[in-house]
Amino acid sequence: MSVVEMTVNGKAVSADVEDRTLLVEYLREHLKLTGTHVGCDTSQCGACLVLVDGVAVKSCTMLAARAAGTRVTTIEGLASGTTLHPMQQAFHENHGLQCGFCTPGMIMSGIDMVQRLGTDLSEETIRHELEGNICRCTGYQNIVKSIAAGAAAMAGSR
């Protein structure tokens, strides 16, 4: 057992966890932040995507102990009160979800794209960048549209 301390969604947190505890388990089971989903257990679906020190990470591949001392942002940490993050708002307005299971990972991936590549994202770039995220319900069209709209909204909010 180890004490793991980090900042999650702007709040300092600490918990005693087994050394083999994955970050996704720490978030869901210890912190009760269930917006980060476990979809495949093999890091292929992207449902568990979070930002660790601003970088997209599949939390099912990272030990919680490895995240000690970092800043972790989950889907729950994006909104400011009742005001959605521009990427969340874009998914809402452009119907970028169907069942919603993959949506948190898609939104976090969209934010990561903007942070790495800027706000002028082509459809081709968005589709290429989404290769690590799987949606089983949609044809991705509204997800791509949502990320493009979210990127444009993020450009306006800078």
C-alpha positions in Angstrom: 0.0 0.0 0.0 1.1 3.5 -0.8 -0.2 6.9 -0.1 -0.9 8.6 -3.5 -1.3 12.4 -3.6 -2.1 14.5 -6.6 -4.3 17.4 -7.6 -7.5 16.3 -9.4 -9.8 18.9 -10.9 -8.0 21.6 -8.9 -8.4 19.9 -5.6 -5.6 18.2 -3.6 -6.4 14.5 -3.0 -4.7 11.7 -1.1 -5.6 8.0 -0.6 -4.0 4.8 0.5 -4.0 2.5 -2.5 -2.4 -0.8 -3.5 0.7 -0.3 -5.7 -1.0 -2.0 -8.7 -4.0 0.4 -8.7 -4.6 2.0 -12.0 -5.3 5.7 -12.3 -8.8 5.0 -13.7 -9.5 2.9 -10.6 -8.2 5.6 -8.3 -10.4 8.2 -10.0 -13.6 6.0 -10.1 -13.3 3.9 -6.9 -11.4 6.2 -4.5 -12.5 9.6 -5.6 -16.0 8.6 -7.0 -15.3 10.5 -10.3 -17.2 8.1 -12.5 -17.2 10.2 -15.7 -14.0 8.5 -16.7 -15.1 5.2 -18.1 -13.5 1.8 -18.4 -14.4 0.4 -21.8 -11.9 -2.1 -23.0 -9.2 -2.7 -20.3 -6.6 -2.7 -23.2 -6.1 1.0 -23.8 -7.7 0.8 -27.3 -11.1 2.6 -26.8 -10.2 5.9 -25.2 -13.1 6.0 -22.8 -10.7 6.5 -19.9 -8.9 9.5 -21.3 -7.9 12.2 -18.8 -5.4 15.0 -18.9 -2.3 14.6 -16.7 -0.4 17.8 -16.5 -2.3 18.9 -19.6 -1.4 15.9 -21.7 -4.0 13.3 -22.8 -3.4 9.9 -21.1 -5.4 6.7 -21.2 -5.9 6.3 -17.4 -6.3 2.5 -17.8 -2.6 2.3 -18.7 -1.1 4.4 -15.9 -0.6 3.4 -12.3 -2.1 5.8 -9.8 1.3 5.9 -8.1 2.9 7.1 -11.3 0.5 10.1 -11.3 1.6 11.2 -7.8 2.4 14.8 -7.7 0.6 15.6 -11.0 -2.4 17.7 -12.0 -5.2 15.4 -13.3 -8.2 16.8 -15.1 -11.3 14.6 -15.7 -14.5 15.3 -17.5 -15.9 16.5 -14.2 -13.3 19.2 -13.9 -14.0 21.0 -17.2 -17.2 22.9 -16.4 -17.2 26.1 -14.4 -20.2 25.8 -12.2 -23.1 25.4 -14.5 -21.2 26.8 -17.5 -19.9 24.0 -19.7 -16.4 24.0 -21.2 -16.6 25.1 -24.9 -15.8 21.6 -26.0 -18.6 20.1 -23.8 -21.0 22.8 -25.1 -20.1 22.0 -28.7 -20.9 18.3 -28.1 -24.2 19.3 -26.7 -25.1 21.7 -29.5 -23.9 19.4 -32.3 -25.3 16.2 -31.0 -21.9 14.6 -30.7 -23.1 11.7 -28.6 -25.5 8.9 -28.8 -25.3 6.6 -25.8 -22.7 8.8 -24.2 -20.3 6.1 -23.0 -17.4 7.3 -25.2 -18.2 11.0 -24.9 -16.0 11.9 -21.9 -13.0 10.5 -23.7 -13.9 12.1 -27.0 -14.3 15.5 -25.3 -10.9 15.1 -23.5 -9.3 14.1 -26.8 -10.8 17.1 -28.5 -9.3 19.4 -25.9 -6.0 17.7 -26.2 -6.1 18.2 -30.0 -6.6 21.9 -29.6 -3.8 22.2 -27.0 -1.4 20.4 -29.2 -2.4 21.4 -32.7 -4.3 24.7 -32.3 -7.9 25.6 -33.1 -7.8 25.4 -36.9 -8.5 21.6 -37.2 -9.5 20.0 -40.5 -11.9 17.1 -40.6 -9.0 14.9 -41.8 -6.9 15.9 -38.8 -9.7 15.3 -36.3 -10.5 11.9 -37.8 -6.8 10.9 -37.7 -6.4 12.1 -34.1 -9.5 10.1 -33.0 -7.9 6.8 -34.1 -7.4 6.0 -30.4 -11.1 6.6 -29.5 -13.8 4.1 -30.3 -17.5 4.9 -30.6 -19.8 2.0 -31.2 -23.0 4.0 -31.8 -22.3 6.8 -34.2 -20.7 7.2 -37.6 -18.4 9.8 -36.0 -19.8 12.6 -38.2 -21.3 14.6 -35.3 -18.3 13.9 -33.1 -16.0 15.4 -35.7 -18.4 18.3 -36.2 -18.5 18.8 -32.4 -14.7 18.9 -32.0 -14.4 21.4 -34.9 -17.0 23.6 -33.3 -15.4 23.2 -29.8 -12.0 24.1 -31.2 -13.5 27.3 -32.8 -15.2 28.1 -29.5 -12.0 27.6 -27.6 -10.3 30.0 -30.1 -12.9 32.6 -29.2 -12.5 32.1 -25.5 -8.7 32.6 -25.4 
